Amino acid sequence: VAVFAAALEAKRTWQLKFKPGELLPAGVFGTLAAFGFSVVLLPLDRTNVLFKFTTVPFERAIKFHRWAGRIAVFFVVVHGGFEASVLGIREMVKFERAAWGFGNAFGTMAGFSSVALAIFAMSHVRRVNYDFF
């Protein structure tokens, strides 16, 4: 908990130098989304050394992978909602060179892509369109 609080304070201090203070909740949810996606990107196969050391069954790892992905996409949607409510829609699709990157357009595209990935990963969609996958 102390490490999380210290990281949050460091992020807040850095963010207030470049962005409005109203974007702090968006920054927190963006950080949580990045953490969720990093968990999702852990390699999943039956012979993974990580599963051997932790004795986590492969089926449980698959469930954890799916839940981490759903939670990460939820955090992405909340992050994008906060950003759009504070900055406005016009700012969300703007390309610009700034101290923290190239504007919000790439994040908006990544957010829509992650939502599309979550929709296509739903079991009902995969069952109905089995030939497509």
C-alpha positions, 0 to 999 in steps of 0.5 A: 500500500505504501508503494502504491501511495508513493507512486500515486503521489509521484504521478500526481506531482509530475502530472500537475506540472503539465496537465490540469488537476482535474485529470488526476483520476484519469491518470490513476485509471490510465495507470491501472489500465496499463498494469492490467494490460501488463498482466494480460500480456504475460505469456500463456502456455502449459509449459511456462516456467512461471506456472511451474514456480507458482504451481498455478494450474493452466486453467486458472491462469486462463481465467485470471488472464480473461478477468485481467483483460476485462478489468483492464478494458474497463479501466481504459473506458473509465480513463477515456471517459474522464479525459473526454469529460475534462478536455472535450471530444475535440482534444481527444482526436488531436495530434500534437507534440507535447511534453507527455507525448503526441496528444490524445489521438493515439490513446483514443485509437488504442482505447477503441481498439481495446474495446473492439478486442474485448467485444471480439473476445467474448465467448458468444461472439466467438461461438457465432463467428467461429469460421471468422476466428 
